[in-house]
């Protein structure tokens, strides 16, 4: 599982073994990645003759209010890219990745070339098995804390993809929760944000967005550590539940905030989430403060100039009764390649 500009030798693989079914399996794994409001803002082009997959952003699925710069689109596509890399490794192929390969084609975020054969390691197979098990859990977690050994694994997972994962202490976690509550209050006061939520969340959904079944309950004693996706009239009664007293948080950051950094952050995020899933840890995002002009306030006071990209709530949750967020079929995310 490699990144960079290195190319696998075309003689080291047998093109006939890379069937369309194999490419479809890789794309199915990629499409299982998380995205903001489950917009699934990715499209793919398969060039079977050159054993290349192109990952492209879908501008029609960018959130104009919550993600005007496309940061969340890049993070989601980075997560899809990590899944694709992982699936390629488990299928026995070396994947060489180029990020942002063409400055004149800004929607082309990465090219993935499948080169020589390889044998996936135990760790790669474990993470790959977690792809279909990973789901955002917006339900209350138990009071049991994630042990330091697992937190160290998650921190190392982020580091392997060039990111930094901070585990805030009690006081810092309370500060971040307060920031999230304040940001959400301000967001809910804007009709444009409410219209965006209404488009992508609530109700019965079978292809995209977040259905009622995947929404979290509200807290009876104040702001809940999950986003309020349906502040207006609901198709179902509001549910209330007691959340953990002090949610355990993690902040994923990058050294800088370029488009390439956002793509790397997405890959790091997915490695962290799959590692957490493999260890029985549930996760849900708290990105409200990162959607405002005051996103810099999320930065760890000790981290200097790092750029925060994601806040995660971690813990032990009950198993979800069903896959809570639908996915589009492969045909919807696949583009026909242009003639060479």
Buried (B, 14 or more C-beta within 10 A) or exposed (E): BEBEEEEBEEEEBEEEEBEEEBBBBBBBBBBBBBBBBBBBBBBBBBBBEBBBBBBBBBEEBBBEBBBEEBBBBBBBBBBBBBBBBBBBBBBBBBBBBBBBEEEEEEBBBBBBBBBBBBEBEEEBEBBBBBBEBBBBBBBBBEEEBBEEEBBEBBBEBBEBBBBBBBBBEEEBBBBBBEBBBBBBEBBBEEEEBBEBBBEBBBEEBEEBBBBBBBBBBBBEEEBBBBBBBBBEEBEEEEEEEEBBEEBBBBBBBBBEBEBBBBBBBBBBBBBBBBBBBBBEBBBBBBBBBBBBEEBEBBBBEEBEEBBBBBBBBBBBBEEBEEEBBBBBEBEEBBEEBEEE
